Amino acid sequence: MHQSPAPIDTLIEARWIIPVDIKNSIHNNHAIAVDQGKIIDVFPASETANRYNPKRTVSLQNHILIPGFINLHTHAAMTLMRGLADDLSLMEWLNEHIWPAEQLHVNETYVYDGTRLACAEMLRGGVTCFNDMYFFPEASAQAALAAGIRAVIGMIAIDFPTTYASDADDYLAKGLILRDNLQSESLLRFNFAPHAPYTVSDKTFTRILTYAEQLDIPIHLHLHETDEEIHMGLESHGMRPIERLHRLGLLTPNLIAVHMVQLTESDLRLLQQNGCHVAHCPSSNLKLASGFAPIASLLDANINVGLGTDSAASNNRLDMFEEMRLAALLAKAVSSQANTLPAYQALQMATINGAKALGIEAITGSLIPGKAADITAVDLSDLNLLPCYDPVSHLVYAAGREHVSHVWVNGKMCVENKQLTTLNISELENRAVYWQERLAN
């Protein structure tokens, strides 16, 4: 008996599909069937007529479909500080420029406007999920929902008062209330975001660990970013920051350690033995002169490494294509091995590895039936991208965010033919000018 084609919401046909699966597959002339926000099939496009009756078909004959990028570390609202204080070391940048500006200007409206601006940049660059750490996280969450992007919202904690909270107890209480209020939102997840070992006390770390274990959610913090951080840890606690965290019990498979530039063999073994994840931010590490993260050594130790942009104030782009390319090139140079971090592995770092670190790999990070339809389309027909012998190599070494044409998050098209569908660009421009005028004075 002949079976009628199944009705579905969307069919996306493409020249190539890179699902980022365990086989490192590359599919030619395939299609993705999407229904109710999920991928239900990846199959040869020639079989479409027999299988599905879509409400809408998007045919992308010169394109490659990949999982949407996962930006494993950023401070989205700081996009409003892009270029505010450049060419400075980390501690000078923080102490003399960023923290004073935040004390004067950061409020809920600032965070909402800055995060929406960041979401627009990320969506247009193929990012479908970001892991955020900033003050007024409720405003970040609302901005992400307005943009239609997936987000993991950090419940920030720091041991000094800001305009957001008065002390560590206040930070944690506000974060937990936010999570309780918004945990039903399908596009949102939460984690604890203690800023760094030099701004968070043992008492606060211990409380965060207790909560994280009870709720089974990640802890996301800056760690071993600079030499100065290591020296501060030795002076204040008589040990390296990672050793202190180990003694406190924070080194677990729920820890996302951001930067990890300054590493010894013993540091690396601690990460490996405890199943920790690393968020690698190559552009920010370079711009702040923090150093070169030993990515080849981390990968050789089977430590999961994802990619992040850090903030637009220290990068100054929220561009995951740039991070993939830099990560691959730096890993080769630092290891003196040209085969270190090949293109497919760099793509994994920008997608599924980030999902694993965040504990959402069952939801997103690869184009697999059953997962959310978080999909990015990249147009490889540009003259600057011809000829194309290997589409994955092109993604990492040749293409850029300007080649992203379409983006879907949870099956909803957020970028269509390079145009945002969820955010008003002129409004974002006006708000950016408003905040520039305030911060410049």
TORDRENMI-482577 format. One line per field, with one value per residue (C-alpha): z, x, y. Coordinates in steps of 0.1 Angstrom, whole numbers. Example, Ala and Ser with C-alpha at 12.3 -4.5 7.8 and 13.67 -1.06 7.14 Angstrom:
2
w = 78; 71
u = 123; 137
v = -45; -11
***
This chain:
441
w = 0; -10; 19; 15; 21; 58; 64; 80; 88; 69; 44; 39; 9; 6; -15; 16; 51; 79; 108; 132; 141; 155; 119; 109; 80; 50; 31; -5; -19; 12; 30; 66; 76; 104; 123; 156; 161; 158; 132; 122; 93; 73; 39; 2; -13; -43; -20; -8; -29; -15; 21; 30; 22; 37; 44; 33; 13; 14; -14; -9; -38; -31; 6; 35; 65; 99; 135; 148; 166; 204; 219; 251; 268; 265; 283; 258; 272; 271; 233; 243; 254; 222; 217; 249; 263; 239; 239; 276; 299; 316; 351; 339; 315; 343; 372; 354; 327; 326; 363; 368; 337; 349; 383; 366; 338; 341; 349; 336; 305; 296; 299; 279; 251; 250; 250; 221; 201; 208; 199; 165; 158; 169; 150; 118; 123; 127; 165; 178; 215; 238; 274; 292; 323; 334; 359; 357; 341; 341; 315; 295; 296; 283; 256; 244; 244; 224; 198; 197; 204; 227; 258; 290; 316; 342; 378; 385; 419; 430; 464; 460; 456; 422; 410; 406; 441; 475; 484; 474; 492; 473; 439; 446; 459; 429; 405; 420; 419; 383; 375; 393; 374; 339; 340; 319; 290; 265; 250; 283; 307; 337; 353; 382; 371; 399; 381; 390; 418; 426; 430; 448; 483; 495; 514; 482; 461; 487; 486; 448; 447; 471; 450; 417; 430; 442; 409; 387; 366; 354; 370; 346; 356; 344; 354; 347; 323; 331; 349; 372; 383; 392; 412; 431; 439; 452; 473; 487; 492; 489; 458; 422; 416; 401; 431; 454; 434; 435; 473; 475; 453; 423; 398; 384; 350; 357; 356; 325; 330; 307; 291; 308; 292; 320; 324; 339; 335; 369; 361; 330; 349; 374; 345; 329; 361; 370; 336; 334; 303; 288; 270; 246; 237; 213; 201; 236; 248; 220; 224; 261; 257; 281; 262; 241; 256; 251; 231; 215; 250; 262; 232; 236; 271; 258; 276; 261; 246; 232; 217; 230; 219; 253; 252; 223; 248; 247; 213; 196; 176; 185; 155; 158; 123; 135; 167; 147; 123; 151; 173; 145; 134; 169; 178; 148; 155; 193; 188; 157; 141; 110; 116; 150; 153; 118; 103; 114; 149; 150; 138; 166; 191; 178; 180; 198; 222; 236; 239; 259; 282; 289; 294; 264; 239; 238; 226; 202; 188; 159; 131; 143; 142; 175; 183; 181; 146; 154; 119; 102; 64; 48; 12; -5; -39; -32; -57; -27; -18; -52; -60; -31; -27; 9; 25; 61; 53; 36; 67; 90; 68; 41; 49; 73; 91; 60; 42; 67; 48; 70; 107; 125; 162; 174; 139; 138; 111; 128; 98; 62; 33; 57; 73; 109; 114; 152; 159; 146; 133; 134; 170; 179; 162; 180; 214; 206; 199; 231; 252; 233; 242; 278; 282; 263; 288
u = 0; 14; 20; 13; 42; 42; 32; 60; 67; 99; 122; 157; 176; 214; 244; 262; 251; 277; 258; 288; 281; 304; 313; 325; 300; 297; 264; 261; 227; 208; 178; 167; 131; 119; 87; 75; 110; 129; 149; 130; 152; 184; 182; 190; 171; 161; 138; 118; 87; 82; 88; 75; 49; 64; 45; 76; 107; 139; 163; 199; 218; 252; 251; 264; 242; 259; 247; 243; 274; 275; 294; 306; 317; 306; 293; 267; 257; 293; 288; 279; 315; 330; 362; 357; 392; 416; 453; 455; 464; 435; 438; 444; 415; 392; 403; 407; 381; 355; 346; 343; 321; 299; 294; 283; 261; 251; 214; 186; 180; 217; 219; 187; 198; 234; 223; 198; 226; 249; 221; 217; 254; 256; 225; 237; 270; 254; 253; 222; 232; 254; 266; 264; 279; 268; 250; 212; 208; 171; 175; 199; 173; 145; 167; 176; 139; 131; 157; 146; 181; 190; 209; 225; 222; 249; 238; 267; 285; 312; 324; 320; 289; 277; 246; 231; 237; 251; 271; 275; 243; 224; 238; 230; 195; 186; 200; 181; 149; 154; 160; 128; 108; 121; 131; 100; 113; 125; 152; 168; 191; 210; 244; 264; 288; 313; 335; 370; 392; 405; 370; 352; 359; 361; 329; 310; 326; 315; 279; 279; 292; 264; 237; 252; 253; 217; 204; 229; 238; 273; 296; 312; 342; 373; 404; 441; 437; 469; 502; 491; 461; 484; 507; 476; 465; 499; 502; 466; 462; 496; 486; 477; 440; 432; 447; 425; 394; 404; 407; 372; 358; 349; 368; 340; 325; 301; 329; 335; 369; 373; 406; 430; 460; 485; 488; 514; 514; 499; 471; 463; 462; 437; 414; 417; 412; 381; 365; 364; 355; 375; 361; 389; 387; 416; 408; 404; 435; 455; 441; 446; 481; 471; 491; 486; 464; 480; 451; 470; 479; 443; 430; 457; 444; 409; 397; 365; 373; 346; 350; 339; 343; 344; 329; 329; 347; 378; 376; 360; 337; 312; 324; 327; 342; 371; 374; 374; 401; 423; 419; 431; 460; 473; 471; 492; 518; 521; 524; 546; 524; 504; 479; 470; 433; 421; 391; 364; 377; 376; 339; 332; 347; 324; 293; 289; 318; 301; 268; 286; 302; 268; 250; 227; 242; 209; 192; 216; 251; 246; 221; 207; 170; 154; 175; 163; 164; 193; 207; 230; 233; 265; 266; 297; 290; 309; 338; 362; 352; 358; 368; 356; 373; 364; 334; 346; 380; 362; 341; 372; 398; 380; 344; 332; 301; 293; 285; 258; 224; 199; 196; 170; 167; 143; 129; 121; 139; 157; 178; 164; 185; 209; 181; 171; 134; 132; 149; 145; 179; 171; 159; 191; 212; 194; 199; 236; 240; 222; 245; 276; 268; 263; 295; 316; 309
v = 0; 34; 57; 94; 119; 130; 166; 187; 223; 229; 212; 226; 214; 221; 213; 200; 191; 187; 171; 170; 134; 107; 96; 131; 128; 151; 147; 159; 171; 162; 177; 183; 177; 199; 196; 213; 227; 195; 177; 146; 134; 140; 123; 125; 154; 132; 113; 143; 137; 103; 112; 146; 172; 204; 236; 254; 244; 263; 254; 264; 249; 266; 263; 242; 235; 231; 231; 266; 278; 277; 306; 290; 322; 358; 388; 399; 432; 445; 449; 484; 488; 477; 497; 517; 507; 489; 479; 473; 444; 425; 440; 476; 472; 459; 481; 514; 513; 485; 482; 520; 523; 495; 511; 543; 530; 493; 488; 466; 487; 488; 450; 445; 468; 455; 419; 424; 441; 412; 387; 405; 402; 366; 355; 371; 353; 319; 316; 299; 295; 316; 311; 344; 359; 394; 415; 418; 383; 387; 414; 392; 364; 386; 400; 365; 355; 386; 377; 340; 327; 299; 311; 297; 325; 328; 334; 357; 359; 382; 393; 430; 452; 465; 482; 447; 432; 441; 410; 373; 363; 389; 377; 341; 348; 369; 343; 314; 334; 342; 305; 295; 321; 312; 276; 267; 287; 261; 283; 291; 272; 284; 279; 295; 321; 330; 356; 344; 331; 366; 381; 352; 339; 303; 307; 318; 290; 264; 277; 277; 241; 230; 246; 233; 197; 200; 214; 195; 225; 238; 262; 287; 309; 326; 306; 308; 336; 355; 352; 380; 358; 330; 353; 367; 332; 322; 353; 352; 314; 299; 278; 281; 290; 256; 238; 260; 251; 214; 216; 232; 204; 225; 205; 183; 174; 204; 229; 251; 268; 298; 307; 283; 300; 295; 258; 234; 197; 193; 218; 198; 166; 181; 191; 156; 136; 155; 157; 195; 214; 244; 274; 286; 323; 328; 364; 378; 360; 376; 411; 412; 396; 369; 342; 311; 284; 249; 235; 206; 194; 197; 178; 151; 147; 142; 173; 187; 222; 245; 280; 314; 349; 366; 400; 425; 448; 425; 409; 431; 408; 381; 361; 324; 320; 341; 320; 287; 299; 315; 284; 261; 283; 290; 254; 245; 272; 266; 228; 231; 205; 214; 185; 198; 208; 200; 218; 192; 193; 231; 229; 204; 229; 256; 233; 200; 205; 236; 217; 190; 215; 231; 197; 203; 180; 160; 192; 209; 210; 186; 180; 147; 136; 142; 173; 209; 225; 249; 253; 277; 280; 293; 304; 291; 307; 339; 345; 346; 311; 295; 268; 246; 212; 206; 224; 219; 233; 263; 269; 272; 287; 307; 316; 343; 354; 376; 344; 333; 335; 317; 307; 287; 283; 256; 255; 292; 312; 341; 351; 349; 359; 377; 397; 395; 384; 388; 422; 457; 469; 506; 504; 486; 513; 540; 524; 518; 555; 564; 544; 555; 591; 582; 561; 586; 614
***
